[in-house]
Amino acid sequence: MSTLRLTFLGTSGGTPSVSRSLPSIAVNYGGELILFDCGESTQRQMMKAGVGFKSRFTIFITHLHGDHVLGLPGLLYTLSMLNRKEPITVYGPRGIEDLIEMFEETRYGKIQFEVEVKRCSEGLIHQSKEYEVEAIRSNHTIEAFCYMFREKSRVGRMNVGFLESVGLPRGPLWGRLQRGEPVEWGGKTIMPEEAVGPPRPGRKIVYTGDTSPDERIAEFAREAEVLIHDSTFDSSYEREAAEQGHSTSRQAAEIARKARVKRLYLFHISPRYENNSEKLLLEALRIFPETFLAEDFHVYEVPYTD
């Protein structure tokens, strides 16, 4: 079983504040690094947080507003200066190809490794042996996507009582049953479905990026372990939030409640709350008790819930 660790590298929205950098979230999983959004100075935040520049590294950009993407050139040039050789894959909306091409053609630096750029669309966009990433459109002022990291299902629990009753010793034969192979023992065939329970769902993290509240996102995030939701304003700025394609903390909490997630993080906090961010948290807690205010360098290891 792999450790699934979230590190909030930047939690502000629009502009940085004294205590918050611009949007970026690192996911460490099974020796791989996944980055959601890349605000300015993300590479410094990564160094300070100790998330590591892994050889397997994938970046998902929600949209092309500057606060979510202008950290990319600095990150790529830093990695090049560190003599990186392994490729990086960058996913993003329409225009991401032009942006990366512009970075690569500038005279201010040269990227010494391959950057594979993939335009995002709705549906399953990326997968490995252990996890997959799915996207849906969010409700913002330009094309933008909401991402889901979803761990693939794990093998079911062994039916220890049954296996002990038939006298099958622990060891390689148990492993064969877990892999779905029947086993001959004591003159009879033991079938995998007798010895192993149903597959157990993997953990799920949903990151909305910038968005107005959207019922599609509530369905997308259903029963996720973690929902990281745009919470730019408190409810007194609901009209401004709607005009700018953002959500209030109350609206984020309502989406979390509908989705029945385990934990909500309020994210993309306007600098106007630099000295009063508790206002956002208290507003959301009235609706969804498992709400947390995202802070730079906060780390959360996502547990298994079964």
DAGI-V233933 format. One record per pair of residues at least 6 apart in sequence whose ideal C-beta (glycine too) atoms are under 8 Angstrom apart, sorted by the first residue. I is the first residue (numbers start at 1). J is the second residue. If there is no record, write none. Layout:
# DAGI-V233933
[[I;J] [I;J]]
This chain:
# DAGI-V233933
[[1;154] [1;304] [2;29] [2;30] [2;130] [2;151] [3;28] [3;29] [3;30] [3;301] [4;27] [4;28] [4;29] [4;151] [4;203] [4;205] [4;301] [4;302] [5;27] [5;28] [5;29] [5;299] [5;300] [5;301] [5;302] [6;25] [6;26] [6;27] [6;205] [6;226] [6;299] [6;300] [6;301] [6;302] [7;25] [7;26] [7;27] [7;28] [7;49] [7;51] [7;297] [7;298] [7;299] [8;25] [8;265] [8;267] [8;294] [8;295] [8;296] [8;297] [8;298] [8;299] [9;21] [9;24] [9;25] [9;26] [9;39] [9;42] [9;45] [9;46] [9;49] [9;51] [9;296] [9;297] [10;16] [10;20] [10;21] [10;22] [10;23] [10;24] [10;39] [10;41] [10;42] [10;45] [10;296] [11;20] [11;21] [11;23] [11;267] [11;268] [11;269] [11;294] [11;295] [11;296] [12;20] [12;21] [12;22] [12;23] [12;39] [12;67] [12;268] [12;269] [12;270] [12;271] [13;22] [13;23] [13;67] [13;210] [13;230] [13;232] [13;246] [13;268] [13;269] [13;270] [13;271] [14;67] [14;232] [14;270] [14;271] [15;22] [15;67] [15;271] [16;22] [16;39] [16;40] [16;41] [16;271] [17;271] [17;274] [18;274] [19;274] [19;295] [19;296] [20;269] [20;271] [20;274] [20;295] [20;296] [21;39] [21;40] [21;41] [21;42] [21;45] [21;296] [22;39] [22;40] [22;41] [22;42] [22;67] [22;68] [22;70] [22;71] [23;37] [23;39] [23;67] [23;68] [23;209] [23;267] [23;268] [24;35] [24;36] [24;37] [24;38] [24;39] [24;42] [24;45] [24;71] [25;35] [25;36] [25;37] [25;207] [25;228] [26;33] [26;34] [26;35] [26;46] [26;49] [26;51] [27;33] [27;34] [27;35] [27;36] [27;149] [27;205] [28;34] [28;51] [28;52] [28;54] [29;130] [29;131] [29;149] [29;151] [30;130] [30;131] [31;54] [31;56] [32;54] [32;56] [32;57] [32;58] [32;128] [33;51] [33;52] [33;53] [33;54] [33;56] [33;57] [33;58] [34;57] [34;58] [34;59] [34;60] [34;133] [34;149] [35;42] [35;57] [35;58] [35;59] [35;60] [36;59] [36;60] [36;62] [36;147] [36;207] [36;209] [37;60] [37;61] [37;62] [37;68] [37;69] [37;207] [37;209] [38;59] [38;61] [38;68] [38;69] [38;70] [38;71] [38;72] [38;75] [39;67] [39;68] [39;69] [39;70] [39;71] [40;67] [40;70] [40;71] [40;74] [41;71] [41;74] [42;71] [42;74] [42;75] [43;71] [43;74] [43;75] [43;78] [43;79] [45;296] [45;297] [46;52] [46;53] [46;75] [48;297] [49;297] [49;299] [53;79] [53;82] [53;84] [55;86] [56;86] [57;86] [57;88] [57;89] [58;88] [58;89] [58;90] [58;91] [58;126] [59;72] [59;88] [59;89] [59;90] [59;91] [60;91] [60;92] [60;120] [60;126] [60;133] [60;145] [60;147] [61;68] [61;69] [61;72] [61;90] [61;91] [61;92] [61;93] [61;96] [62;68] [62;92] [62;93] [62;138] [62;144] [62;145] [62;146] [62;147] [62;207] [62;208] [62;209] [62;210] [63;69] [63;92] [63;93] [63;138] [63;140] [63;142] [63;143] [63;144] [63;145] [63;209] [63;210] [64;92] [64;93] [64;95] [64;96] [64;99] [64;142] [65;142] [65;210] [68;209] [68;210] [69;92] [69;99] [72;90] [72;99] [72;100] [72;103] [73;103] [73;106] [73;109] [76;88] [76;103] [76;111] [76;115] [77;108] [77;109] [77;111] [79;88] [79;111] [79;113] [80;109] [80;110] [80;111] [80;112] [80;113] [83;112] [84;112] [84;113] [85;112] [85;113] [86;113] [87;113] [87;114] [87;115] [87;116] [88;113] [88;114] [88;115] [88;116] [89;115] [89;116] [89;117] [89;118] [89;126] [90;96] [90;100] [90;115] [90;116] [90;117] [90;118] [91;118] [91;119] [91;120] [91;125] [91;126] [91;133] [91;135] [92;99] [92;117] [92;118] [92;119] [92;120] [93;119] [93;120] [93;142] [93;143] [93;144] [93;145] [94;119] [94;143] [96;117] [96;119] [96;120] [97;117] [97;119] [100;115] [100;117] [103;111] [104;110] [104;111] [104;115] [118;125] [118;126] [120;135] [120;145] [121;135] [122;135] [122;136] [122;137] [122;145] [123;134] [123;135] [124;132] [124;133] [124;134] [125;133] [125;134] [125;135] [126;132] [126;133] [127;133] [129;152] [130;151] [130;152] [131;149] [131;150] [131;151] [131;152] [131;202] [132;150] [132;152] [133;147] [133;148] [133;149] [133;150] [134;147] [134;148] [134;150] [134;220] [135;145] [135;146] [135;147] [135;148] [136;145] [136;146] [136;216] [136;217] [136;220] [137;143] [137;144] [137;145] [137;146] [138;144] [138;145] [138;146] [138;208] [138;209] [138;210] [138;211] [138;214] [138;217] [139;211] [139;212] [139;213] [139;214] [139;217] [139;245] [140;209] [140;210] [140;211] [140;212] [140;245] [141;244] [141;245] [144;209] [144;210] [144;211] [144;245] [145;209] [146;206] [146;207] [146;208] [146;209] [146;211] [146;217] [146;220] [147;206] [147;207] [147;209] [148;204] [148;205] [148;206] [148;207] [148;220] [148;221] [148;224] [149;204] [149;205] [149;206] [149;207] [150;202] [150;203] [150;204] [150;205] [151;202] [151;203] [151;204] [152;202] [153;199] [153;200] [153;201] [153;202] [154;199] [154;200] [154;201] [154;202] [155;178] [155;196] [155;199] [155;200] [156;196] [156;197] [156;198] [156;199] [156;200] [157;196] [157;197] [157;200] [158;174] [158;177] [158;178] [158;195] [158;196] [158;197] [159;194] [159;195] [159;196] [159;197] [162;194] [162;195] [163;174] [163;190] [163;195] [166;185] [166;186] [166;188] [166;190] [167;185] [167;186] [168;174] [168;183] [168;185] [168;190] [168;195] [173;183] [173;185] [174;195] [176;183] [177;183] [177;190] [177;192] [177;195] [177;196] [178;192] [178;196] [180;192] [181;192] [182;189] [182;190] [182;191] [182;192] [183;189] [183;190] [183;195] [184;190] [200;304] [200;306] [201;306] [203;225] [203;302] [203;304] [203;305] [204;221] [204;223] [204;224] [204;225] [204;226] [205;224] [205;225] [205;226] [205;228] [205;302] [206;217] [206;220] [206;221] [206;224] [206;226] [206;227] [206;228] [206;261] [207;228] [207;267] [208;217] [208;227] [208;228] [208;229] [208;230] [208;247] [208;267] [209;230] [209;268] [210;230] [210;232] [210;245] [210;246] [210;268] [211;217] [211;229] [211;230] [211;245] [211;246] [211;247] [212;241] [212;242] [212;245] [212;246] [212;247] [212;251] [213;247] [213;251] [213;252] [213;254] [213;255] [214;255] [215;258] [217;229] [217;255] [217;259] [218;255] [218;258] [218;259] [219;259] [220;259] [221;227] [221;255] [221;256] [221;259] [221;261] [222;259] [222;260] [222;261] [223;259] [223;260] [223;261] [223;262] [224;259] [224;261] [224;262] [225;261] [225;262] [225;263] [225;302] [225;303] [225;305] [226;261] [226;262] [226;263] [226;264] [226;265] [226;300] [226;302] [227;255] [227;256] [227;259] [227;261] [227;263] [227;264] [227;265] [228;265] [228;267] [228;294] [229;247] [229;252] [229;255] [229;256] [229;264] [229;265] [229;266] [229;267] [230;246] [230;247] [230;252] [230;267] [230;268] [231;247] [231;248] [231;249] [231;252] [231;266] [231;267] [231;268] [231;269] [231;280] [231;284] [232;241] [232;244] [232;246] [232;247] [232;248] [232;268] [232;269] [232;270] [233;240] [233;241] [233;246] [233;247] [233;248] [233;249] [233;270] [234;248] [234;249] [234;250] [234;273] [234;279] [234;280] [234;283] [235;248] [235;249] [235;250] [235;251] [235;283] [237;248] [238;248] [238;251] [240;246] [241;247] [241;248] [241;251] [246;268] [247;255] [248;283] [249;266] [249;280] [249;281] [249;283] [249;284] [250;283] [250;284] [250;286] [250;287] [252;264] [252;266] [252;284] [253;264] [253;283] [253;284] [253;285] [253;286] [253;287] [253;288] [253;291] [254;287] [254;288] [256;264] [256;287] [256;288] [256;290] [256;291] [257;287] [257;288] [261;290] [262;290] [262;305] [263;290] [263;292] [263;300] [264;284] [264;288] [264;290] [264;291] [264;292] [265;291] [265;292] [265;293] [265;294] [266;280] [266;281] [266;284] [266;291] [266;292] [266;293] [266;294] [267;294] [269;277] [269;280] [269;293] [269;294] [273;279] [273;280] [277;293] [278;293] [280;293] [281;291] [281;292] [281;293] [284;291] [285;291]]
